[in-house]
């Protein structure tokens, strides 16, 4: 929350100045000066809407964290506002802009995106040779192309499709990696959820179609999409094992959740049982399934860390429970690092 607030404060001028200019033009359009000089002023006001204000916006944001590509939607917003506030009889220049300027801007933005995608693919091929995690590389790649929120959405959707239907190779574990799904029964639980979604989808569709066919198919589409998401998460779990590095633990439950814990921040690590699970705010489970996760490892931290999810906000924790197939070996290896 703090980072978002600071981001808005740091970039508020990028929005305040263009909005002020737009309001000034609207005020001018409703003044007697415009009424007395419509033919002359309408052309200049139109130019301000479609060129001057977007240019001012671009000059402001080009050295900020706001993507330069946002100039395209900003221009479209300016054109829409101009279409409503400029009298219809004085929209000749605006009509020309709609016909020629907007398509040129759209093609320019599309060309920039294609170039960035090409550069990102080259970067991915280079980094992938180091056997890094696909989802982590994908997130970095999308961030180099899109603003933060669209980048996250794009990475998530691509990952769901990739893990759900394309990544068919068997994952070979390294010496520092551990599986976290074979003995927990978590994946079986998620498969059962898919069957429940399918039954619910058919039942709701049959009931809703009697009331509204379009609404029924919308609900069915949402159910199918939910099922595909669960399939992507299930298939991603074996592809993204837990890892122990020299200075940190990388704990993942497929693409659903992930957290990185510095070794120096671990206070204790122990083999867990059902009594270790509590409903305190500072206690979290890696897969979000709570007691259903059948956790067998618990880590207590010195300082709070963040658990990140494919959707939604990250959560803070000081106590984390999760499942590891070879939990004895995992615990011993972490304790050796702690003893250093």
C-alpha positions as CSV (number, residue, x, y, z in Angstrom):
1,X,0.0,0.0,0.0
2,X,2.8,2.4,0.9
3,X,4.6,1.7,-2.4
4,X,1.5,2.4,-4.4
5,X,0.9,5.7,-2.5
6,X,4.5,6.8,-3.0
7,X,4.2,5.9,-6.7
8,X,1.1,8.1,-7.1
9,X,2.7,11.0,-5.2
10,X,5.9,10.8,-7.3
11,X,4.0,10.7,-10.6
12,X,1.0,12.9,-9.7
13,X,2.3,15.8,-11.8
14,X,1.9,13.5,-14.9
15,X,-1.9,13.5,-14.3
16,X,-2.4,16.9,-12.6
17,X,-1.0,19.1,-15.5
18,X,-2.8,17.3,-18.4
19,X,-6.1,17.3,-16.4
20,X,-5.7,21.0,-15.6
21,X,-5.1,21.8,-19.3
22,X,-8.2,19.7,-20.3
23,X,-10.4,21.5,-17.7
24,X,-9.0,24.9,-19.0
25,X,-10.1,24.0,-22.6
26,X,-13.5,22.9,-21.4
27,X,-13.9,26.2,-19.5
28,X,-12.8,28.1,-22.7
29,X,-15.4,26.2,-24.7
30,X,-18.1,27.4,-22.4
31,X,-17.0,31.0,-22.4
32,X,-18.3,33.9,-24.4
33,X,-14.8,34.2,-26.0
34,X,-15.4,30.9,-27.8
35,X,-19.0,31.8,-28.7
36,X,-17.8,34.9,-30.5
37,X,-14.9,33.2,-32.2
38,X,-16.0,29.6,-32.8
39,X,-14.5,29.1,-36.3
40,X,-11.0,30.3,-35.2
41,X,-10.8,28.9,-31.7
42,X,-12.3,25.4,-32.5
43,X,-9.4,24.5,-34.7
44,X,-6.8,25.6,-32.1
45,X,-8.7,23.9,-29.3
46,X,-8.9,20.7,-31.3
47,X,-5.1,20.8,-31.9
48,X,-4.6,21.3,-28.2
49,X,-6.7,18.2,-27.4
50,X,-5.1,15.9,-30.0
51,X,-1.5,17.1,-30.1
52,X,-0.5,19.7,-27.4
53,X,-1.9,17.9,-24.3
54,X,-0.8,14.4,-25.3
55,X,2.6,15.8,-26.1
56,X,2.8,17.5,-22.7
57,X,1.8,14.2,-21.1
58,X,4.5,12.3,-23.0
59,X,7.2,14.8,-22.1
60,X,6.3,14.4,-18.4
61,X,6.1,10.6,-18.3
62,X,9.0,9.7,-20.5
63,X,11.5,9.9,-17.6
64,X,9.1,8.4,-15.0
65,X,8.2,4.8,-14.2
66,X,4.9,5.3,-16.2
67,X,5.1,3.5,-19.5
68,X,5.5,5.7,-22.6
69,X,3.0,3.4,-24.3
70,X,0.2,5.0,-22.1
71,X,0.3,7.9,-24.6
72,X,-2.0,5.9,-26.9
73,X,-4.9,5.4,-24.4
74,X,-4.3,9.0,-23.2
75,X,-4.7,10.3,-26.7
76,X,-7.9,8.3,-27.2
77,X,-9.3,9.7,-24.0
78,X,-8.5,13.2,-25.2
79,X,-10.3,12.5,-28.5
80,X,-13.4,11.1,-26.7
81,X,-13.5,14.2,-24.4
82,X,-13.1,16.5,-27.4
83,X,-15.9,14.7,-29.2
84,X,-18.3,15.5,-26.3
85,X,-17.2,19.1,-25.5
86,X,-16.5,20.6,-28.9
87,X,-19.8,21.5,-30.8
88,X,-20.6,19.1,-33.6
89,X,-20.6,21.9,-36.1
90,X,-16.9,22.7,-35.3
91,X,-15.4,19.1,-35.4
92,X,-13.9,19.2,-38.9
93,X,-10.4,19.1,-37.6
94,X,-11.3,16.4,-35.0
95,X,-12.8,14.2,-37.8
96,X,-9.6,14.4,-39.7
97,X,-7.6,13.4,-36.6
98,X,-9.9,10.4,-36.0
99,X,-9.4,9.3,-39.6
100,X,-5.6,9.6,-39.8
101,X,-3.9,10.4,-36.5
102,X,-5.3,7.7,-34.3
103,X,-4.5,4.8,-36.7
104,X,-0.9,6.2,-37.1
105,X,-0.5,6.3,-33.3
106,X,-2.0,2.7,-33.0
107,X,0.4,1.4,-35.6
108,X,3.4,3.1,-33.9
109,X,2.5,1.6,-30.6
110,X,2.0,-1.8,-32.1
111,X,5.4,-1.5,-33.8
112,X,7.0,-0.6,-30.5
113,X,5.4,-3.6,-28.8
114,X,6.5,-5.9,-31.5
115,X,10.1,-4.7,-31.2
116,X,10.0,-5.1,-27.4
117,X,8.5,-8.6,-27.7
118,X,11.3,-9.5,-30.1
119,X,13.9,-8.1,-27.7
120,X,12.2,-9.9,-24.8
121,X,12.3,-13.2,-26.7
122,X,16.0,-12.9,-27.4
123,X,16.5,-12.1,-23.7
124,X,14.5,-15.1,-22.6
125,X,16.4,-17.5,-24.9
126,X,19.7,-16.1,-23.4
127,X,18.6,-16.4,-19.8
128,X,16.8,-19.7,-20.3
129,X,20.1,-21.3,-21.2
130,X,21.1,-20.9,-17.5
131,X,18.1,-23.1,-16.6
132,X,16.3,-20.5,-14.6
133,X,12.6,-20.8,-13.6
134,X,10.3,-20.2,-16.6
135,X,7.7,-18.3,-14.6
136,X,10.3,-16.0,-13.1
137,X,11.8,-15.2,-16.5
138,X,8.3,-14.7,-17.9
139,X,7.5,-12.1,-15.2
140,X,10.7,-10.2,-15.9
141,X,10.1,-10.3,-19.6
142,X,6.5,-9.0,-19.3
143,X,7.7,-6.2,-17.0
144,X,10.1,-5.1,-19.8
145,X,7.2,-4.7,-22.2
146,X,4.2,-3.6,-20.2
147,X,3.4,-1.4,-17.2
148,X,3.3,-3.2,-13.8
149,X,-0.4,-4.3,-13.6
150,X,-0.8,-5.4,-17.3
151,X,2.6,-7.1,-17.0
152,X,1.5,-9.2,-14.1
153,X,-1.8,-10.1,-15.8
154,X,0.0,-11.1,-19.1
155,X,2.5,-13.2,-17.2
156,X,-0.2,-15.0,-15.3
157,X,-2.3,-15.8,-18.3
158,X,0.7,-17.0,-20.4
159,X,1.9,-19.1,-17.5
160,X,-1.5,-20.8,-17.0
161,X,-1.6,-21.8,-20.7
162,X,2.1,-22.8,-20.8
163,X,2.0,-25.0,-17.7
164,X,-1.5,-26.3,-18.4
165,X,-1.1,-27.5,-22.0
166,X,2.4,-27.1,-23.3
167,X,5.1,-27.9,-20.7
168,X,5.0,-31.7,-21.0
169,X,8.7,-32.5,-20.2
170,X,9.5,-34.3,-17.0
171,X,11.3,-32.0,-14.4
172,X,14.7,-33.3,-13.3
173,X,15.5,-32.1,-9.8
174,X,18.8,-30.6,-8.9
175,X,20.6,-31.5,-5.7
176,X,19.2,-28.4,-3.9
177,X,15.5,-28.9,-5.1
178,X,12.7,-30.7,-3.4
179,X,9.2,-31.8,-4.5
180,X,6.2,-30.8,-2.4
181,X,3.2,-32.6,-3.9
182,X,3.7,-36.4,-4.0
183,X,2.7,-37.3,-0.5
184,X,0.5,-34.4,0.5
185,X,-2.7,-35.1,-1.5
186,X,-3.0,-31.4,-2.4
187,X,-3.2,-32.1,-6.1
188,X,-5.9,-34.7,-5.6
189,X,-7.9,-32.1,-3.7
190,X,-7.6,-29.6,-6.5
191,X,-8.6,-32.3,-9.1
192,X,-11.7,-32.9,-7.0
193,X,-12.4,-29.2,-7.1
194,X,-12.3,-29.3,-10.9
195,X,-15.0,-32.0,-10.9
196,X,-17.1,-30.0,-8.5
197,X,-16.7,-26.9,-10.8
198,X,-17.8,-29.1,-13.7
199,X,-20.9,-30.4,-11.9
200,X,-21.7,-26.9,-10.7
201,X,-21.3,-25.5,-14.2
202,X,-23.8,-27.9,-15.7
203,X,-26.3,-27.4,-12.9
204,X,-26.1,-23.6,-12.9
205,X,-26.2,-23.5,-16.8
206,X,-29.4,-25.6,-16.9
207,X,-31.1,-23.3,-14.3
208,X,-29.8,-20.0,-15.7
209,X,-30.7,-20.8,-19.3
210,X,-34.4,-20.8,-18.4
211,X,-34.0,-17.2,-17.3
212,X,-31.5,-15.8,-19.7
213,X,-29.5,-17.7,-22.3
214,X,-26.7,-15.1,-22.7
215,X,-26.3,-14.8,-18.9
216,X,-26.2,-18.7,-18.7
217,X,-23.4,-18.9,-21.2
218,X,-21.4,-16.1,-19.5
219,X,-21.5,-18.1,-16.2
220,X,-20.5,-21.2,-18.1
221,X,-17.6,-19.4,-19.6
222,X,-16.4,-18.2,-16.2
223,X,-16.7,-21.7,-14.8
224,X,-14.6,-23.1,-17.7
225,X,-12.0,-20.4,-17.2
226,X,-11.8,-21.2,-13.5
227,X,-11.3,-24.9,-14.3
228,X,-8.5,-24.0,-16.7
229,X,-6.8,-21.9,-14.1
230,X,-6.9,-24.8,-11.6
231,X,-5.5,-27.2,-14.3
232,X,-2.6,-24.7,-15.0
233,X,-1.8,-24.4,-11.2
234,X,-1.9,-28.2,-10.7
235,X,0.4,-28.9,-13.6
236,X,2.8,-26.1,-12.6
237,X,3.4,-27.6,-9.1
238,X,5.8,-30.4,-10.3
239,X,7.5,-27.9,-12.6
240,X,8.4,-25.4,-9.9
241,X,10.1,-27.3,-7.0
242,X,11.2,-25.9,-3.7
243,X,14.8,-24.8,-3.7
244,X,17.5,-24.3,-1.1
245,X,20.3,-21.8,-2.1
246,X,23.3,-20.7,-0.1
247,X,21.6,-17.6,1.2
248,X,17.9,-18.1,0.8
249,X,15.0,-20.5,0.5
250,X,12.7,-20.3,-2.5
251,X,9.3,-21.8,-1.6
252,X,6.7,-22.2,-4.3
253,X,3.4,-23.9,-4.8
254,X,3.4,-23.9,-8.6
255,X,2.5,-20.5,-9.9
256,X,-0.2,-20.0,-7.2
257,X,2.1,-18.7,-4.5
258,X,5.8,-18.0,-3.9
259,X,8.0,-16.6,-1.2
260,X,11.8,-16.1,-0.8
261,X,13.2,-16.3,2.7
262,X,16.8,-15.2,3.5
263,X,18.5,-17.9,5.6
264,X,19.6,-15.3,8.1
265,X,16.0,-14.4,8.8
266,X,15.0,-17.9,9.9
267,X,14.7,-18.3,13.6
268,X,13.7,-22.0,13.8
269,X,12.8,-24.8,11.4
270,X,10.9,-27.9,12.6
271,X,8.9,-30.8,11.5
272,X,5.2,-29.8,11.7
273,X,2.0,-31.5,12.7
274,X,-1.6,-30.4,12.9
275,X,-1.0,-28.7,16.2
276,X,1.3,-26.2,14.6
277,X,-1.5,-24.7,12.5
278,X,-3.2,-21.7,14.0
279,X,-5.4,-18.9,12.7
280,X,-3.2,-16.0,13.7
281,X,-2.7,-13.3,11.0
282,X,1.0,-13.8,11.1
283,X,0.7,-17.6,10.3
284,X,0.3,-18.6,6.6
285,X,0.4,-21.8,4.6
286,X,2.2,-21.9,1.3
287,X,-0.7,-23.3,-0.8
288,X,-3.5,-21.2,0.8
289,X,-5.4,-24.5,1.6
290,X,-4.9,-24.1,5.3
291,X,-5.2,-27.4,7.2
292,X,-5.9,-29.2,4.0
293,X,-2.3,-28.6,3.0
294,X,-1.2,-31.4,5.4
295,X,1.9,-29.3,6.2
296,X,5.0,-31.2,7.6
297,X,7.5,-28.3,7.9
298,X,7.1,-25.1,9.9
299,X,9.5,-22.1,9.8
300,X,9.5,-19.3,12.4
301,X,11.0,-16.1,11.2
302,X,12.9,-13.2,13.0
303,X,11.4,-10.6,10.6
304,X,8.2,-10.6,8.6
305,X,8.4,-11.8,5.0
306,X,5.9,-11.6,2.0
307,X,4.0,-14.4,0.4
308,X,3.1,-13.5,-3.2
309,X,0.1,-14.9,-5.1
310,X,-0.8,-15.2,-8.8
311,X,-3.7,-12.9,-8.1
312,X,-4.4,-10.5,-5.3
313,X,-2.2,-8.8,-2.7
314,X,0.8,-10.4,-1.1
315,X,0.4,-11.4,2.6
316,X,2.9,-10.8,5.4
317,X,3.8,-13.7,7.7
318,X,6.3,-14.6,10.5
319,X,5.3,-18.3,10.6
320,X,5.0,-20.4,7.5
321,X,3.7,-24.0,7.2
322,X,4.2,-26.1,4.0
323,X,4.7,-29.6,2.8
324,X,8.0,-31.2,1.6
325,X,8.1,-34.8,0.4
326,X,11.6,-35.4,1.9
327,X,11.1,-33.1,4.9
328,X,13.8,-34.7,7.0
329,X,16.5,-34.0,4.4
330,X,15.1,-30.6,3.8
331,X,15.2,-29.7,7.5
332,X,18.8,-31.0,8.0
333,X,20.1,-29.0,5.0
334,X,18.5,-25.8,6.2
335,X,19.8,-26.4,9.7
336,X,23.4,-26.8,8.3
337,X,23.0,-23.4,6.6
338,X,21.7,-21.9,9.9
339,X,24.7,-23.3,11.8
340,X,27.1,-21.3,9.7
